[in-house]
């Protein structure tokens, strides 16, 4: 029985972590383009406008607002 409780907790850990990070990024998205923190793809790092759009889109998808595409 203890094993199944452990498995339930582990199964719920990742979704709650993703929701938490999504809400954090919605409130405090990275302001500057950097290669350490934030949504880092070659397209999102091209200029400031795409960086902000990708950061907000990714944050809302992590928080459950829309699917990841």
PAZATOR-36410 format. One record per atom (N, C-alpha, C, CB): x, y, z; residue number from 1; atom name. Coordinates in steps of 0.05 Angstrom, whole numbers, plus 32768, in hexadecimal, padded with zeros to 4 digits. Glycine has a CB too. Layout:
<sites>
+------+------+------+-----+------+
!    X !    Y !    Z ! pos ! site !
+------+------+------+-----+------+
!    X !    Y !    Z ! NUM !   CA !
...
+------+------+------+-----+------+
</sites>
This chain:
<sites>
+------+------+------+-----+------+
!    X !    Y !    Z ! pos ! site !
+------+------+------+-----+------+
! 8010 ! 7FE8 ! 8000 !   1 !    N !
! 8000 ! 8000 ! 8000 !   1 !   CA !
! 8011 ! 8019 ! 8000 !   1 !    C !
! 7FED ! 8000 ! 8018 !   1 !   CB !
! 8027 ! 8019 ! 800F !   2 !    N !
! 8039 ! 8030 ! 8010 !   2 !   CA !
! 8045 ! 8036 ! 7FF5 !   2 !    C !
! 804F ! 802B ! 8024 !   2 !   CB !
! 804B ! 8021 ! 7FE5 !   3 !    N !
! 8056 ! 8026 ! 7FCB !   3 !   CA !
! 8043 ! 8035 ! 7FB9 !   3 !    C !
! 805D ! 800B ! 7FBE !   3 !   CB !
! 8029 ! 802F ! 7FBA !   4 !    N !
! 8016 ! 803C ! 7FA9 !   4 !   CA !
! 8011 ! 8059 ! 7FB2 !   4 !    C !
! 7FFC ! 802D ! 7FAA !   4 !   CB !
! 8013 ! 805F ! 7FCB !   5 !    N !
! 8011 ! 807B ! 7FD4 !   5 !   CA !
! 802A ! 808A ! 7FCA !   5 !    C !
! 8010 ! 807C ! 7FF3 !   5 !   CB !
! 8041 ! 807E ! 7FCC !   6 !    N !
! 8059 ! 808A ! 7FC1 !   6 !   CA !
! 8057 ! 8090 ! 7FA3 !   6 !    C !
! 8072 ! 8078 ! 7FC7 !   6 !   CB !
! 804C ! 807C ! 7F94 !   7 !    N !
! 8049 ! 8080 ! 7F78 !   7 !   CA !
! 8035 ! 8096 ! 7F71 !   7 !    C !
! 803F ! 8066 ! 7F6B !   7 !   CB !
! 801F ! 8098 ! 7F81 !   8 !    N !
! 800C ! 80AE ! 7F7D !   8 !   CA !
! 8019 ! 80C9 ! 7F81 !   8 !    C !
! 7FF4 ! 80AA ! 7F8F !   8 !   CB !
! 8028 ! 80CB ! 7F96 !   9 !    N !
! 8036 ! 80E5 ! 7F9C !   9 !   CA !
! 8049 ! 80EC ! 7F85 !   9 !    C !
! 8045 ! 80E3 ! 7FB7 !   9 !   CB !
! 8058 ! 80D8 ! 7F7C !  10 !    N !
! 806B ! 80DD ! 7F66 !  10 !   CA !
! 805D ! 80E4 ! 7F4C !  10 !    C !
! 807D ! 80C4 ! 7F61 !  10 !   CB !
! 8046 ! 80D8 ! 7F46 !  11 !    N !
! 8037 ! 80DF ! 7F2E !  11 !   CA !
! 802B ! 80FB ! 7F2F !  11 !    C !
! 8020 ! 80CB ! 7F2B !  11 !   CB !
! 8025 ! 8105 ! 7F47 !  12 !    N !
! 801A ! 811F ! 7F4A !  12 !   CA !
! 802F ! 8135 ! 7F4C !  12 !    C !
! 8007 ! 8120 ! 7F62 !  12 !   CB !
! 8048 ! 812D ! 7F52 !  13 !    N !
! 805D ! 8140 ! 7F56 !  13 !   CA !
! 8063 ! 8150 ! 7F3C !  13 !    C !
! 8076 ! 8132 ! 7F60 !  13 !   CB !
! 8066 ! 8143 ! 7F26 !  14 !    N !
! 806D ! 8151 ! 7F0D !  14 !   CA !
! 8058 ! 8164 ! 7F04 !  14 !    C !
! 8073 ! 813D ! 7EF8 !  14 !   CB !
! 803E ! 815D ! 7F02 !  15 !    N !
! 802A ! 8170 ! 7EFA !  15 !   CA !
! 8028 ! 8189 ! 7F0C !  15 !    C !
! 800F ! 8163 ! 7EF8 !  15 !   CB !
! 802A ! 8185 ! 7F26 !  16 !    N !
! 8029 ! 819C ! 7F38 !  16 !   CA !
! 8042 ! 81AD ! 7F36 !  16 !    C !
! 8026 ! 8192 ! 7F55 !  16 !   CB !
! 8058 ! 81A1 ! 7F30 !  17 !    N !
! 8071 ! 81B0 ! 7F2C !  17 !   CA !
! 806E ! 81C1 ! 7F12 !  17 !    C !
! 8089 ! 819D ! 7F2A !  17 !   CB !
! 8064 ! 81B6 ! 7EFD !  18 !    N !
! 8060 ! 81C4 ! 7EE4 !  18 !   CA !
! 804D ! 81DB ! 7EE8 !  18 !    C !
! 8056 ! 81B1 ! 7ECE !  18 !   CB !
! 8037 ! 81D7 ! 7EF6 !  19 !    N !
! 8023 ! 81EC ! 7EFB !  19 !   CA !
! 8030 ! 8202 ! 7F0B !  19 !    C !
! 800A ! 81E1 ! 7F0A !  19 !   CB !
! 8040 ! 81FB ! 7F20 !  20 !    N !
! 804E ! 820F ! 7F30 !  20 !   CA !
! 8061 ! 8220 ! 7F20 !  20 !    C !
! 805C ! 8201 ! 7F47 !  20 !   CB !
! 8072 ! 8213 ! 7F0F !  21 !    N !
! 8085 ! 8222 ! 7EFF !  21 !   CA !
! 8076 ! 8233 ! 7EEB !  21 !    C !
! 8098 ! 820F ! 7EF1 !  21 !   CB !
! 8060 ! 8229 ! 7EE0 !  22 !    N !
! 8051 ! 8239 ! 7ECD !  22 !   CA !
! 8046 ! 8252 ! 7ED9 !  22 !    C !
! 803A ! 8228 ! 7EC1 !  22 !   CB !
! 803B ! 8250 ! 7EF1 !  23 !    N !
! 8031 ! 8268 ! 7EFE !  23 !   CA !
! 8047 ! 827B ! 7F06 !  23 !    C !
! 8021 ! 8260 ! 7F18 !  23 !   CB !
! 805E ! 8270 ! 7F0E !  24 !    N !
! 8075 ! 8281 ! 7F14 !  24 !   CA !
! 807E ! 8290 ! 7EFC !  24 !    C !
! 808C ! 8270 ! 7F1F !  24 !   CB !
! 8080 ! 8283 ! 7EE5 !  25 !    N !
! 8089 ! 8290 ! 7ECC !  25 !   CA !
! 8074 ! 82A4 ! 7EC2 !  25 !    C !
! 808F ! 827C ! 7EB7 !  25 !   CB !
! 805A ! 82A0 ! 7EC8 !  26 !    N !
! 8046 ! 82B3 ! 7EBF !  26 !   CA !
! 804A ! 82CD ! 7ECF !  26 !    C !
! 802A ! 82A7 ! 7EC4 !  26 !   CB !
! 8052 ! 82CB ! 7EE8 !  27 !    N !
! 8055 ! 82E3 ! 7EF9 !  27 !   CA !
! 8071 ! 82F0 ! 7EF5 !  27 !    C !
! 8052 ! 82DC ! 7F16 !  27 !   CB !
! 8085 ! 82DF ! 7EF2 !  28 !    N !
! 80A1 ! 82EA ! 7EF1 !  28 !   CA !
! 80AF ! 82DD ! 7ED9 !  28 !    C !
! 80B0 ! 82E5 ! 7F0B !  28 !   CB !
! 80A7 ! 82E4 ! 7EC1 !  29 !    N !
! 80B4 ! 82D9 ! 7EAA !  29 !   CA !
! 80D0 ! 82E6 ! 7EA7 !  29 !    C !
! 80A3 ! 82DE ! 7E90 !  29 !   CB !
! 80E3 ! 82D8 ! 7E9C !  30 !    N !
! 80FE ! 82E4 ! 7E98 !  30 !   CA !
! 80FC ! 82FC ! 7E86 !  30 !    C !
! 8112 ! 82CF ! 7E8D !  30 !   CB !
! 8108 ! 8312 ! 7E8E !  31 !    N !
! 8106 ! 832B ! 7E7F !  31 !   CA !
! 811B ! 832C ! 7E69 !  31 !    C !
! 8109 ! 8343 ! 7E91 !  31 !   CB !
! 8133 ! 8323 ! 7E6E !  32 !    N !
! 8149 ! 8324 ! 7E5B !  32 !   CA !
! 814C ! 8309 ! 7E4E !  32 !    C !
! 8163 ! 832D ! 7E69 !  32 !   CB !
! 8154 ! 830A ! 7E35 !  33 !    N !
! 815A ! 82F1 ! 7E26 !  33 !   CA !
! 8174 ! 82E5 ! 7E31 !  33 !    C !
! 815C ! 82F6 ! 7E07 !  33 !   CB !
! 8173 ! 82CC ! 7E3A !  34 !    N !
! 818B ! 82C0 ! 7E45 !  34 !   CA !
! 818B ! 82A2 ! 7E3D !  34 !    C !
! 818C ! 82C3 ! 7E63 !  34 !   CB !
! 81A1 ! 8295 ! 7E40 !  35 !    N !
! 81A4 ! 8279 ! 7E39 !  35 !   CA !
! 81A2 ! 8267 ! 7E51 !  35 !    C !
! 81BD ! 8275 ! 7E2A !  35 !   CB !
! 819B ! 8271 ! 7E68 !  36 !    N !
! 819A ! 8261 ! 7E80 !  36 !   CA !
! 817D ! 825C ! 7E8A !  36 !    C !
! 81AA ! 826E ! 7E96 !  36 !   CB !
! 816D ! 8271 ! 7E8A !  37 !    N !
! 8153 ! 826F ! 7E96 !  37 !   CA !
! 813D ! 8279 ! 7E83 !  37 !    C !
! 8153 ! 8280 ! 7EB0 !  37 !   CB !
! 8128 ! 826A ! 7E81 !  38 !    N !
! 8112 ! 8272 ! 7E6F !  38 !   CA !
! 810E ! 825E ! 7E59 !  38 !    C !
! 8116 ! 828D ! 7E64 !  38 !   CB !
! 80FC ! 8264 ! 7E46 !  39 !    N !
! 80F6 ! 8253 ! 7E30 !  39 !   CA !
! 810B ! 8258 ! 7E1A !  39 !    C !
! 80D9 ! 8258 ! 7E25 !  39 !   CB !
! 811F ! 8246 ! 7E18 !  40 !    N !
! 8136 ! 824B ! 7E07 !  40 !   CA !
! 8135 ! 823A ! 7DED !  40 !    C !
! 814F ! 8245 ! 7E16 !  40 !   CB !
! 812C ! 8246 ! 7DD8 !  41 !    N !
! 812E ! 823A ! 7DBE !  41 !   CA !
! 813B ! 824F ! 7DAB !  41 !    C !
! 8112 ! 8231 ! 7DB2 !  41 !   CB !
! 8144 ! 8246 ! 7D94 !  42 !    N !
! 8151 ! 825A ! 7D83 !  42 !   CA !
! 813D ! 826F ! 7D79 !  42 !    C !
! 815E ! 824B ! 7D6A !  42 !   CB !
! 8124 ! 8266 ! 7D75 !  43 !    N !
! 8110 ! 827A ! 7D6C !  43 !   CA !
! 8108 ! 828D ! 7D82 !  43 !    C !
! 80F8 ! 826B ! 7D61 !  43 !   CB !
! 8105 ! 8283 ! 7D9A !  44 !    N !
! 80FD ! 8295 ! 7DB0 !  44 !   CA !
! 8112 ! 82A9 ! 7DB8 !  44 !    C !
! 80F4 ! 8285 ! 7DC8 !  44 !   CB !
! 812B ! 82A3 ! 7DB2 !  45 !    N !
! 8141 ! 82B5 ! 7DBA !  45 !   CA !
! 8149 ! 82C8 ! 7DA4 !  45 !    C !
! 8159 ! 82A4 ! 7DC2 !  45 !   CB !
! 813A ! 82CA ! 7D8E !  46 !    N !
! 8141 ! 82DC ! 7D78 !  46 !   CA !
! 813F ! 82F9 ! 7D80 !  46 !    C !
! 812F ! 82D6 ! 7D60 !  46 !   CB !
! 8129 ! 8302 ! 7D8C !  47 !    N !
! 8127 ! 831D ! 7D95 !  47 !   CA !
! 8115 ! 831F ! 7DAD !  47 !    C !
! 811B ! 832F ! 7D7E !  47 !   CB !
! 8112 ! 8337 ! 7DB9 !  48 !    N !
! 8104 ! 833B ! 7DD2 !  48 !   CA !
! 80E6 ! 8334 ! 7DD0 !  48 !    C !
! 8108 ! 8358 ! 7DDB !  48 !   CB !
! 80DA ! 833B ! 7DB9 !  49 !    N !
! 80BD ! 8336 ! 7DB6 !  49 !   CA !
! 80B7 ! 8318 ! 7DB6 !  49 !    C !
! 80B3 ! 8343 ! 7D9C !  49 !   CB !
! 80C6 ! 8308 ! 7DA7 !  50 !    N !
! 80C1 ! 82EC ! 7DA6 !  50 !   CA !
! 80C8 ! 82DF ! 7DC1 !  50 !    C !
! 80D1 ! 82DE ! 7D90 !  50 !   CB !
! 80DC ! 82E9 ! 7DCF !  51 !    N !
! 80E4 ! 82DF ! 7DE9 !  51 !   CA !
! 80CC ! 82E2 ! 7DFD !  51 !    C !
! 80FD ! 82ED ! 7DF4 !  51 !   CB !
! 80C0 ! 82FA ! 7DFD !  52 !    N !
! 80AA ! 82FF ! 7E10 !  52 !   CA !
! 8092 ! 82EE ! 7E09 !  52 !    C !
! 80A3 ! 831D ! 7E10 !  52 !   CB !
! 808B ! 82EC ! 7DEF !  53 !    N !
! 8074 ! 82DC ! 7DE6 !  53 !   CA !
! 8078 ! 82BF ! 7DED !  53 !    C !
! 8070 ! 82E0 ! 7DC8 !  53 !   CB !
! 8090 ! 82B4 ! 7DE8 !  54 !    N !
! 8095 ! 8298 ! 7DEE !  54 !   CA !
! 8095 ! 8293 ! 7E0C !  54 !    C !
! 80B0 ! 828F ! 7DE2 !  54 !   CB !
! 809F ! 82A5 ! 7E1C !  55 !    N !
! 80A0 ! 82A2 ! 7E39 !  55 !   CA !
! 8083 ! 82A1 ! 7E44 !  55 !    C !
! 80B0 ! 82B8 ! 7E46 !  55 !   CB !
! 8072 ! 82B3 ! 7E3A !  56 !    N !
! 8056 ! 82B4 ! 7E44 !  56 !   CA !
! 8047 ! 829B ! 7E3A !  56 !    C !
! 8048 ! 82CD ! 7E3B !  56 !   CB !
! 804B ! 8293 ! 7E21 !  57 !    N !
! 803D ! 827C ! 7E16 !  57 !   CA !
! 8045 ! 8263 ! 7E25 !  57 !    C !
! 8043 ! 8279 ! 7DF8 !  57 !   CB !
! 805F ! 8260 ! 7E2A !  58 !    N !
! 8068 ! 8248 ! 7E38 !  58 !   CA !
! 805F ! 8248 ! 7E55 !  58 !    C !
! 8087 ! 8247 ! 7E37 !  58 !   CB !
! 805E ! 825F ! 7E62 !  59 !    N !
! 8055 ! 8260 ! 7E7D !  59 !   CA !
! 8037 ! 8258 ! 7E7F !  59 !    C !
! 8059 ! 827C ! 7E89 !  59 !   CB !
! 8027 ! 8262 ! 7E6D !  60 !    N !
! 800A ! 825B ! 7E6E !  60 !   CA !
! 8006 ! 823D ! 7E67 !  60 !    C !
! 7FFA ! 826C ! 7E5B !  60 !   CB !
! 8017 ! 8232 ! 7E56 !  61 !    N !
! 8014 ! 8215 ! 7E50 !  61 !   CA !
! 801D ! 8204 ! 7E68 !  61 !    C !
! 8024 ! 820E ! 7E37 !  61 !   CB !
! 8031 ! 820D ! 7E76 !  62 !    N !
! 8039 ! 81FE ! 7E8E !  62 !   CA !
! 8024 ! 8200 ! 7EA4 !  62 !    C !
! 8054 ! 8208 ! 7E98 !  62 !   CB !
! 8017 ! 8217 ! 7EA6 !  63 !    N !
! 8003 ! 821B ! 7EBB !  63 !   CA !
! 7FE8 ! 820E ! 7EB4 !  63 !    C !
! 7FFF ! 8239 ! 7EC0 !  63 !   CB !
! 7FE6 ! 8202 ! 7E9C !  64 !    N !
! 7FCE ! 81F4 ! 7E95 !  64 !   CA !
! 7FBA ! 8205 ! 7E85 !  64 !    C !
! 7FC0 ! 81EA ! 7EAD !  64 !   CB !
! 7FC3 ! 821D ! 7E7C !  65 !    N !
! 7FB2 ! 822E ! 7E6D !  65 !   CA !
! 7FAD ! 8225 ! 7E50 !  65 !    C !
! 7FBE ! 824A ! 7E6C !  65 !   CB !
! 7FC0 ! 8218 ! 7E44 !  66 !    N !
! 7FBD ! 820E ! 7E29 !  66 !   CA !
! 7FD1 ! 81F8 ! 7E24 !  66 !    C !
! 7FC1 ! 8226 ! 7E14 !  66 !   CB !
! 7FCC ! 81E8 ! 7E10 !  67 !    N !
! 7FDF ! 81D1 ! 7E0C !  67 !   CA !
! 7FFA ! 81DB ! 7E01 !  67 !    C !
! 7FD3 ! 81BD ! 7DF8 !  67 !   CB !
! 800E ! 81CB ! 7E06 !  68 !    N !
! 8029 ! 81D0 ! 7DFB !  68 !   CA !
! 8029 ! 81C8 ! 7DDE !  68 !    C !
! 803F ! 81C1 ! 7E0B !  68 !   CB !
! 8033 ! 81DA ! 7DCD !  69 !    N !
! 8034 ! 81D4 ! 7DB0 !  69 !   CA !
! 8050 ! 81D6 ! 7DA6 !  69 !    C !
! 8023 ! 81E6 ! 7DA1 !  69 !   CB !
+------+------+------+-----+------+
</sites>
